[in-house]
Amino acid sequence: MDRMILGAVLALMLAGVGMFWWQGRAQVEQAAPPPEPFVIADDNTAEPDLPEADPGLLRGPTPPEATQLSREQRRFFRYDRNRDLAITRAEMLSTRTSAFKKLDQDGNNLLTFEEWAVTTATKFDAADGDGDRKLTQAEFATTAPKRRTKPACRC
């Protein structure tokens, strides 16, 4: 019987502490001032009082304009990480992880890094026409996968 009374008293105390804590947080949130209303003049000629920008802060280079890249240029820049308009062998190998699973040469469902790197390096060397171990945009265009045509609808 003593345990039940003690449990009930502790439960009431915890509920009371929780209520005080909850009301204390609500009081803090209620004390925040509302935002000032925005009033527009009746004659529609007066502009609202907006802060003026400091002309000294607005100086600087203008941002470059956005250009539309072709599909091949977007594919090229996915590999060209440092944007020097040339793809190094390391850049080509670092981004080819999605093709990793397709390259299992011995069919054992285990692909070693050597199997993957040999295929990718062979593809890189075949595309590198001048042998400078860098792919230009024209050389990279030769590595594009063949596009599949969608079959016509058989309705």
LUMZAPA-346457 format. One line per 8 residues: number of its first residue (from 1); their letters; for each residue y, z, x of N, C-alpha, C, O, CB. Coordinates in nm, 3 decimals. Glycine has a CB too. Layout:
NUM> a> Y Z X Y Z X Y Z X Y Z X Y Z X  ...
***
This chain:
1> mdrmilga> -0.119 0.000 0.081 0.000 0.000 0.000 0.126 0.000 0.086 0.224 -0.067 0.054 -0.001 0.119 -0.093  0.121 0.076 0.197 0.237 0.081 0.286 0.265 -0.055 0.347 0.381 -0.092 0.366 0.215 0.185 0.396  0.161 -0.129 0.377 0.179 -0.262 0.437 0.247 -0.356 0.338 0.331 -0.436 0.379 0.044 -0.320 0.481  0.214 -0.348 0.212 0.275 -0.436 0.112 0.423 -0.403 0.096 0.505 -0.495 0.086 0.203 -0.422 -0.023  0.457 -0.278 0.095 0.598 -0.239 0.082 0.676 -0.283 0.206 0.785 -0.337 0.195 0.611 -0.085 0.061  0.618 -0.258 0.323 0.682 -0.298 0.447 0.699 -0.450 0.452 0.804 -0.498 0.496 0.601 -0.249 0.569  0.601 -0.527 0.409 0.609 -0.673 0.406 0.717 -0.720 0.311 0.790 -0.814 0.342 0.476 -0.733 0.367  0.728 -0.657 0.194 0.830 -0.696 0.096 0.969 -0.667 0.150 1.059 -0.749 0.133 0.808 -0.622 -0.036
9> vlalmlag> 0.987 -0.551 0.216 1.118 -0.515 0.272 1.156 -0.615 0.381 1.270 -0.661 0.386 1.116 -0.370 0.329  1.061 -0.650 0.469 1.090 -0.746 0.576 1.122 -0.884 0.519 1.210 -0.953 0.570 0.972 -0.755 0.673  1.051 -0.925 0.414 1.079 -1.054 0.352 1.218 -1.057 0.292 1.289 -1.156 0.305 0.974 -1.086 0.246  1.259 -0.948 0.226 1.394 -0.942 0.170 1.500 -0.943 0.279 1.605 -1.006 0.265 1.410 -0.817 0.083  1.473 -0.873 0.389 1.569 -0.871 0.500 1.584 -1.010 0.561 1.696 -1.054 0.589 1.525 -0.770 0.608  1.472 -1.081 0.581 1.479 -1.216 0.637 1.552 -1.311 0.542 1.631 -1.395 0.587 1.338 -1.269 0.667  1.528 -1.299 0.413 1.597 -1.382 0.315 1.746 -1.353 0.316 1.827 -1.445 0.306 1.539 -1.360 0.174  1.785 -1.225 0.328 1.926 -1.189 0.333 1.994 -1.242 0.459 2.105 -1.294 0.452 1.941 -1.039 0.326
17> vgmfwwqg> 1.927 -1.229 0.574 1.984 -1.282 0.698 1.999 -1.433 0.688 2.100 -1.488 0.732 1.894 -1.245 0.820  1.901 -1.500 0.630 1.910 -1.644 0.613 2.024 -1.685 0.522 2.092 -1.784 0.550 1.782 -1.697 0.558  2.047 -1.611 0.417 2.158 -1.642 0.326 2.292 -1.622 0.395 2.381 -1.705 0.380 2.151 -1.554 0.200  2.309 -1.513 0.471 2.434 -1.491 0.543 2.458 -1.600 0.647 2.570 -1.648 0.663 2.433 -1.353 0.612  2.353 -1.639 0.716 2.367 -1.744 0.818 2.404 -1.877 0.752 2.489 -1.949 0.803 2.237 -1.760 0.899  2.340 -1.909 0.639 2.366 -2.033 0.571 2.510 -2.036 0.516 2.578 -2.138 0.528 2.266 -2.054 0.457  2.555 -1.925 0.458 2.691 -1.920 0.406 2.793 -1.923 0.518 2.902 -1.979 0.501 2.710 -1.795 0.321  2.760 -1.864 0.631 2.853 -1.866 0.745 2.872 -2.008 0.797 2.984 -2.045 0.833 2.801 -1.777 0.859
25> raqveqaa> 2.766 -2.089 0.800 2.779 -2.228 0.844 2.858 -2.308 0.741 2.935 -2.396 0.778 2.639 -2.292 0.866  2.839 -2.279 0.613 2.912 -2.350 0.509 3.060 -2.318 0.517 3.143 -2.406 0.491 2.857 -2.314 0.371  3.097 -2.196 0.552 3.237 -2.160 0.564 3.303 -2.239 0.677 3.418 -2.280 0.664 3.251 -2.010 0.588  3.233 -2.260 0.786 3.289 -2.335 0.898 3.312 -2.479 0.856 3.415 -2.538 0.891 3.196 -2.328 1.020  3.218 -2.538 0.782 3.233 -2.676 0.741 3.342 -2.692 0.635 3.409 -2.796 0.632 3.102 -2.729 0.687  3.361 -2.594 0.550 3.464 -2.603 0.447 3.604 -2.590 0.506 3.700 -2.636 0.445 3.442 -2.497 0.340  3.618 -2.528 0.622 3.750 -2.504 0.679 3.807 -2.628 0.746 3.924 -2.626 0.785 3.743 -2.392 0.779  3.731 -2.736 0.761 3.783 -2.857 0.824 3.887 -2.920 0.733 3.864 -2.933 0.613 3.669 -2.958 0.854
33> pppepfvi> 4.003 -2.961 0.788 4.108 -3.018 0.702 4.071 -3.160 0.660 4.009 -3.233 0.737 4.244 -3.018 0.775  4.108 -3.199 0.539 4.079 -3.335 0.495 4.172 -3.434 0.567 4.278 -3.394 0.615 4.097 -3.348 0.341  4.132 -3.560 0.577 4.219 -3.657 0.642 4.343 -3.682 0.559 4.342 -3.670 0.437 4.145 -3.789 0.666  4.451 -3.717 0.628 4.576 -3.743 0.558 4.565 -3.872 0.478 4.509 -3.970 0.528 4.694 -3.751 0.657  4.617 -3.874 0.355 4.607 -3.996 0.274 4.697 -4.106 0.330 4.804 -4.078 0.384 4.643 -3.967 0.127  4.653 -4.230 0.317 4.729 -4.346 0.361 4.810 -4.396 0.244 4.754 -4.437 0.142 4.636 -4.456 0.417  4.941 -4.395 0.257 5.030 -4.432 0.147 5.095 -4.565 0.181 5.151 -4.582 0.289 5.139 -4.322 0.122  5.087 -4.661 0.088 5.150 -4.792 0.106 5.278 -4.792 0.024 5.281 -4.744 -0.090 5.055 -4.908 0.063
41> addntaep> 5.384 -4.846 0.084 5.514 -4.850 0.015 5.507 -4.942 -0.106 5.425 -5.034 -0.110 5.625 -4.897 0.112  5.593 -4.916 -0.205 5.592 -4.993 -0.329 5.644 -5.135 -0.309 5.601 -5.225 -0.381 5.675 -4.923 -0.434  5.735 -5.157 -0.213 5.795 -5.289 -0.200 5.708 -5.387 -0.119 5.745 -5.503 -0.105 5.932 -5.276 -0.134  5.594 -5.343 -0.065 5.499 -5.424 0.010 5.559 -5.490 0.134 5.494 -5.574 0.196 5.441 -5.529 -0.080  5.683 -5.455 0.170 5.743 -5.512 0.291 5.736 -5.414 0.406 5.737 -5.454 0.523 5.888 -5.552 0.265  5.728 -5.287 0.375 5.725 -5.187 0.480 5.583 -5.179 0.536 5.486 -5.172 0.460 5.772 -5.048 0.427  5.573 -5.179 0.667 5.442 -5.167 0.731 5.412 -5.019 0.750 5.503 -4.939 0.772 5.439 -5.243 0.866  5.285 -4.983 0.743 5.251 -4.842 0.766 5.279 -4.804 0.911 5.279 -4.888 1.001 5.104 -4.816 0.731
49> dlpeadpg> 5.303 -4.676 0.933 5.331 -4.628 1.067 5.203 -4.625 1.148 5.122 -4.532 1.137 5.397 -4.489 1.063  5.185 -4.726 1.229 5.070 -4.733 1.317 5.114 -4.707 1.459 5.227 -4.741 1.495 4.998 -4.870 1.305  5.030 -4.649 1.540 5.069 -4.623 1.678 5.086 -4.754 1.754 5.011 -4.850 1.733 4.966 -4.534 1.748  5.183 -4.757 1.843 5.209 -4.874 1.926 5.121 -4.867 2.050 5.102 -4.760 2.108 5.359 -4.882 1.965  5.069 -4.980 2.091 4.988 -4.986 2.212 5.080 -5.001 2.332 5.182 -5.070 2.325 4.886 -5.103 2.206  5.045 -4.937 2.440 5.122 -4.949 2.563 5.091 -5.084 2.627 4.975 -5.110 2.661 5.090 -4.831 2.662  5.191 -5.173 2.643 5.163 -5.305 2.699 5.103 -5.297 2.839 5.031 -5.389 2.880 5.289 -5.388 2.702  5.129 -5.193 2.913 5.074 -5.180 3.047 4.924 -5.160 3.046 4.855 -5.196 3.142 5.139 -5.065 3.119
57> llrgptpp> 4.872 -5.104 2.938 4.728 -5.081 2.930 4.651 -5.206 2.891 4.530 -5.214 2.913 4.699 -4.971 2.831  4.720 -5.305 2.833 4.651 -5.423 2.783 4.640 -5.534 2.887 4.585 -5.640 2.857 4.723 -5.474 2.662  4.689 -5.513 3.005 4.679 -5.614 3.109 4.540 -5.615 3.169 4.470 -5.513 3.170 4.784 -5.591 3.218  4.501 -5.728 3.218 4.371 -5.742 3.282 4.318 -5.881 3.260 4.380 -5.962 3.191 4.273 -5.638 3.230  4.204 -5.908 3.317 4.150 -6.044 3.300 4.105 -6.065 3.156 4.056 -5.974 3.090 4.032 -6.068 3.396  4.123 -6.185 3.109 4.078 -6.217 2.975 3.927 -6.237 2.979 3.875 -6.291 3.076 4.150 -6.344 2.920  3.858 -6.196 2.876 3.712 -6.211 2.876 3.676 -6.359 2.868 3.750 -6.439 2.810 3.649 -6.133 2.758  3.563 -6.396 2.926 3.522 -6.537 2.920 3.481 -6.575 2.778 3.434 -6.492 2.701 3.406 -6.564 3.018
65> eatqlsre> 3.500 -6.701 2.747 3.462 -6.749 2.615 3.311 -6.767 2.609 3.248 -6.805 2.708 3.535 -6.881 2.581  3.256 -6.741 2.494 3.112 -6.757 2.475 3.079 -6.906 2.469 3.151 -6.985 2.407 3.065 -6.685 2.346  2.971 -6.943 2.535 2.927 -7.082 2.534 2.791 -7.091 2.469 2.713 -6.995 2.470 2.924 -7.140 2.677  2.763 -7.205 2.414 2.633 -7.228 2.354 2.539 -7.279 2.463 2.564 -7.384 2.522 2.641 -7.329 2.235  2.433 -7.206 2.489 2.337 -7.247 2.589 2.224 -7.324 2.523 2.185 -7.295 2.410 2.282 -7.125 2.665  2.174 -7.421 2.595 2.060 -7.495 2.542 1.935 -7.408 2.551 1.936 -7.303 2.615 2.040 -7.629 2.619  1.830 -7.452 2.488 1.704 -7.377 2.489 1.653 -7.363 2.632 1.604 -7.257 2.669 1.599 -7.447 2.400  1.665 -7.467 2.711 1.617 -7.464 2.848 1.704 -7.371 2.935 1.652 -7.302 3.022 1.616 -7.606 2.907
73> qrrffryd> 1.834 -7.369 2.911 1.922 -7.279 2.987 1.891 -7.133 2.955 1.891 -7.049 3.045 2.070 -7.309 2.957  1.864 -7.102 2.828 1.828 -6.964 2.793 1.698 -6.924 2.860 1.686 -6.812 2.909 1.816 -6.949 2.640  1.601 -7.015 2.862 1.474 -6.987 2.928 1.495 -6.967 3.078 1.433 -6.880 3.138 1.373 -7.101 2.903  1.582 -7.048 3.138 1.611 -7.035 3.280 1.672 -6.899 3.311 1.631 -6.833 3.407 1.705 -7.148 3.326  1.770 -6.855 3.231 1.839 -6.729 3.259 1.753 -6.607 3.229 1.785 -6.497 3.274 1.966 -6.723 3.180  1.644 -6.623 3.152 1.551 -6.512 3.136 1.484 -6.477 3.269 1.453 -6.361 3.294 1.444 -6.546 3.031  1.463 -6.578 3.353 1.400 -6.555 3.483 1.503 -6.526 3.592 1.476 -6.446 3.681 1.317 -6.676 3.523  1.620 -6.589 3.586 1.722 -6.573 3.690 1.795 -6.441 3.668 1.899 -6.437 3.602 1.823 -6.692 3.689
81> rnrdlait> 1.741 -6.333 3.722 1.794 -6.199 3.697 1.929 -6.175 3.762 2.013 -6.105 3.705 1.696 -6.095 3.745  1.954 -6.231 3.882 2.080 -6.202 3.951 2.185 -6.312 3.926 2.291 -6.309 3.988 2.055 -6.188 4.101  2.158 -6.406 3.839 2.251 -6.510 3.795 2.311 -6.590 3.911 2.430 -6.621 3.911 2.364 -6.447 3.715  2.227 -6.624 4.011 2.275 -6.707 4.121 2.235 -6.852 4.103 2.245 -6.931 4.197 2.222 -6.655 4.254  2.191 -6.889 3.984 2.150 -7.023 3.947 2.033 -7.074 4.030 2.018 -7.195 4.051 2.266 -7.118 3.960  1.952 -6.983 4.077 1.828 -7.017 4.147 1.727 -6.906 4.118 1.762 -6.788 4.118 1.852 -7.034 4.301  1.604 -6.945 4.095 1.498 -6.848 4.067 1.415 -6.831 4.193 1.354 -6.927 4.241 1.410 -6.893 3.946  1.413 -6.709 4.245 1.330 -6.684 4.362 1.187 -6.659 4.317 1.160 -6.639 4.198 1.382 -6.563 4.444
89> raemlstr> 1.098 -6.662 4.411 0.957 -6.640 4.380 0.937 -6.500 4.320 0.859 -6.484 4.226 0.870 -6.657 4.507  1.008 -6.400 4.372 0.996 -6.263 4.320 1.046 -6.255 4.176 0.986 -6.186 4.094 1.074 -6.165 4.408  1.155 -6.325 4.143 1.205 -6.325 4.006 1.104 -6.389 3.911 1.084 -6.341 3.799 1.340 -6.398 3.997  1.043 -6.496 3.954 0.945 -6.565 3.869 0.823 -6.477 3.845 0.772 -6.471 3.733 0.903 -6.699 3.934  0.775 -6.410 3.948 0.656 -6.328 3.933 0.684 -6.202 3.852 0.595 -6.153 3.782 0.602 -6.290 4.070  0.805 -6.148 3.860 0.835 -6.022 3.793 0.842 -6.035 3.642 0.821 -5.937 3.571 0.964 -5.966 3.845  0.870 -6.152 3.591 0.887 -6.168 3.447 0.768 -6.233 3.380 0.776 -6.264 3.261 1.009 -6.248 3.419  0.661 -6.255 3.448 0.547 -6.327 3.393 0.437 -6.235 3.340 0.322 -6.278 3.329 0.490 -6.418 3.497
97> tsafkkld> 0.469 -6.113 3.309 0.365 -6.019 3.266 0.305 -6.053 3.130 0.191 -6.016 3.103 0.422 -5.880 3.261  0.379 -6.124 3.043 0.323 -6.159 2.912 0.208 -6.259 2.924 0.120 -6.261 2.838 0.432 -6.216 2.821  0.208 -6.340 3.028 0.101 -6.438 3.048 -0.017 -6.379 3.124 -0.116 -6.447 3.149 0.154 -6.560 3.122  -0.005 -6.253 3.160 -0.106 -6.188 3.242 -0.245 -6.193 3.178 -0.344 -6.219 3.246 -0.067 -6.043 3.267  -0.251 -6.169 3.047 -0.380 -6.161 2.978 -0.448 -6.297 2.964 -0.570 -6.302 2.946 -0.361 -6.101 2.841  -0.373 -6.406 2.973 -0.429 -6.539 2.954 -0.494 -6.594 3.081 -0.554 -6.702 3.077 -0.322 -6.634 2.908  -0.485 -6.524 3.191 -0.523 -6.581 3.320 -0.654 -6.528 3.377 -0.676 -6.539 3.498 -0.415 -6.556 3.417  -0.739 -6.473 3.296 -0.866 -6.419 3.346 -0.956 -6.534 3.390 -1.014 -6.604 3.307 -0.936 -6.332 3.236
105> qdgnnllt> -0.968 -6.554 3.521 -1.042 -6.667 3.576 -1.193 -6.651 3.563 -1.262 -6.748 3.534 -1.006 -6.687 3.721  -1.245 -6.532 3.584 -1.390 -6.514 3.583 -1.444 -6.469 3.448 -1.566 -6.452 3.434 -1.429 -6.415 3.687  -1.360 -6.449 3.349 -1.404 -6.418 3.214 -1.464 -6.280 3.195 -1.541 -6.260 3.101 -1.502 -6.517 3.172  -1.432 -6.184 3.281 -1.489 -6.051 3.269 -1.396 -5.953 3.196 -1.420 -5.833 3.198 -1.522 -5.996 3.407  -1.292 -6.003 3.132 -1.193 -5.923 3.061 -1.119 -5.826 3.152 -1.056 -5.732 3.104 -1.259 -5.846 2.949  -1.125 -5.849 3.281 -1.047 -5.774 3.378 -0.969 -5.875 3.460 -1.026 -5.967 3.518 -1.137 -5.684 3.469  -0.840 -5.858 3.466 -0.756 -5.951 3.541 -0.696 -5.877 3.658 -0.619 -5.782 3.640 -0.646 -6.013 3.451  -0.730 -5.920 3.775 -0.671 -5.859 3.894 -0.534 -5.920 3.917 -0.504 -6.029 3.868 -0.762 -5.877 4.019
113> feewavtt> -0.453 -5.850 3.992 -0.320 -5.902 4.024 -0.332 -6.031 4.105 -0.249 -6.121 4.091 -0.238 -5.798 4.101  -0.433 -6.040 4.187 -0.451 -6.160 4.269 -0.477 -6.282 4.182 -0.424 -6.390 4.209 -0.566 -6.140 4.368  -0.560 -6.268 4.076 -0.585 -6.379 3.985 -0.455 -6.426 3.919 -0.429 -6.546 3.909 -0.687 -6.340 3.878  -0.377 -6.332 3.876 -0.251 -6.365 3.810 -0.151 -6.425 3.907 -0.087 -6.525 3.876 -0.191 -6.241 3.745  -0.137 -6.365 4.026 -0.038 -6.411 4.122 -0.073 -6.549 4.176 0.017 -6.629 4.201 -0.026 -6.312 4.237  -0.200 -6.579 4.194 -0.239 -6.711 4.245 -0.199 -6.819 4.145 -0.144 -6.922 4.184 -0.391 -6.717 4.273  -0.226 -6.797 4.017 -0.191 -6.897 3.916 -0.040 -6.914 3.906 0.009 -7.027 3.898 -0.248 -6.856 3.780  0.034 -6.804 3.906 0.179 -6.813 3.896 0.240 -6.873 4.022 0.331 -6.955 4.013 0.239 -6.676 3.870
121> atkfdaad> 0.190 -6.835 4.137 0.242 -6.890 4.262 0.210 -7.039 4.272 0.291 -7.116 4.323 0.182 -6.815 4.383  0.094 -7.081 4.224 0.060 -7.223 4.223 0.155 -7.300 4.132 0.202 -7.408 4.168 -0.085 -7.244 4.178  0.184 -7.244 4.017 0.278 -7.308 3.924 0.418 -7.314 3.986 0.487 -7.415 3.972 0.282 -7.232 3.790  0.459 -7.208 4.054 0.589 -7.205 4.121 0.595 -7.310 4.231 0.693 -7.385 4.240 0.617 -7.066 4.179  0.491 -7.317 4.314 0.490 -7.413 4.424 0.489 -7.557 4.373 0.549 -7.645 4.435 0.370 -7.390 4.514  0.421 -7.582 4.260 0.419 -7.717 4.203 0.557 -7.756 4.149 0.594 -7.873 4.155 0.315 -7.726 4.091  0.631 -7.661 4.098 0.763 -7.689 4.043 0.869 -7.699 4.151 0.971 -7.766 4.131 0.801 -7.582 3.943  0.849 -7.634 4.264 0.947 -7.634 4.373 0.936 -7.766 4.450 0.862 -7.776 4.547 0.925 -7.512 4.469
129> gdgdrklt> 1.012 -7.866 4.404 1.003 -8.000 4.461 1.050 -8.010 4.605 0.988 -8.081 4.684 1.081 -8.094 4.378  1.157 -7.940 4.641 1.210 -7.952 4.777 1.154 -7.848 4.872 1.185 -7.851 4.991 1.359 -7.942 4.774  1.072 -7.756 4.824 1.004 -7.661 4.911 1.093 -7.553 4.970 1.059 -7.495 5.073 0.940 -7.733 5.019  1.208 -7.525 4.907 1.296 -7.421 4.961 1.265 -7.282 4.904 1.339 -7.188 4.929 1.441 -7.456 4.932  1.157 -7.270 4.828 1.109 -7.145 4.769 1.210 -7.088 4.668 1.215 -6.967 4.645 1.082 -7.043 4.879  1.289 -7.177 4.610 1.380 -7.143 4.501 1.374 -7.256 4.400 1.362 -7.373 4.437 1.527 -7.120 4.553  1.382 -7.221 4.272 1.382 -7.322 4.168 1.523 -7.343 4.117 1.590 -7.248 4.076 1.288 -7.283 4.052  1.569 -7.466 4.120 1.695 -7.499 4.056 1.668 -7.516 3.907 1.553 -7.508 3.863 1.759 -7.629 4.118
137> qaefatta> 1.773 -7.540 3.830 1.753 -7.557 3.686 1.670 -7.680 3.656 1.588 -7.678 3.564 1.887 -7.565 3.615  1.690 -7.787 3.731 1.613 -7.909 3.707 1.466 -7.887 3.742 1.377 -7.933 3.670 1.670 -8.026 3.789  1.439 -7.817 3.853 1.301 -7.789 3.890 1.234 -7.695 3.789 1.117 -7.712 3.755 1.296 -7.728 4.031  1.310 -7.597 3.742 1.256 -7.503 3.646 1.221 -7.571 3.514 1.127 -7.531 3.446 1.355 -7.389 3.622  1.298 -7.674 3.477 1.273 -7.745 3.352 1.134 -7.808 3.350 1.079 -7.831 3.242 1.380 -7.853 3.330  1.078 -7.837 3.466 0.944 -7.897 3.470 0.836 -7.796 3.435 0.723 -7.836 3.408 0.917 -7.955 3.607  0.867 -7.666 3.434 0.767 -7.563 3.403 0.763 -7.528 3.255 0.686 -7.442 3.214 0.795 -7.438 3.482  0.845 -7.595 3.174 0.852 -7.562 3.031 0.718 -7.590 2.965 0.656 -7.693 2.991 0.964 -7.643 2.961
145> pkrrtkpa> 0.673 -7.499 2.879 0.548 -7.524 2.808 0.566 -7.639 2.709 0.674 -7.662 2.656 0.500 -7.397 2.734  0.459 -7.709 2.687 0.463 -7.821 2.593 0.479 -7.765 2.452 0.408 -7.673 2.413 0.334 -7.910 2.603  0.572 -7.822 2.377 0.598 -7.776 2.241 0.493 -7.836 2.148 0.464 -7.955 2.153 0.740 -7.815 2.195  0.439 -7.752 2.065 0.340 -7.796 1.967 0.413 -7.841 1.841 0.508 -7.778 1.796 0.239 -7.682 1.935  0.366 -7.950 1.787 0.425 -7.994 1.660 0.356 -7.920 1.547 0.235 -7.899 1.549 0.412 -8.149 1.641  0.434 -7.882 1.450 0.379 -7.809 1.336 0.307 -7.909 1.246 0.360 -8.017 1.220 0.490 -7.733 1.258  0.189 -7.875 1.198 0.120 -7.968 1.109 0.194 -7.981 0.977 0.257 -7.888 0.929 -0.025 -7.922 1.084  0.184 -8.099 0.922 0.249 -8.124 0.792 0.180 -8.040 0.684 0.061 -8.010 0.692 0.245 -8.277 0.755
153> crc> 0.256 -8.005 0.586 0.204 -7.925 0.477 0.101 -8.006 0.397 0.126 -8.120 0.359 0.319 -7.876 0.384  -0.014 -7.946 0.373 -0.119 -8.012 0.293 -0.114 -7.955 0.152 -0.202 -7.881 0.110 -0.262 -7.993 0.357  -0.012 -7.991 0.081 0.006 -7.939 -0.054 -0.069 -8.021 -0.155 -0.064 -7.991 -0.275 0.152 -7.935 -0.090
***
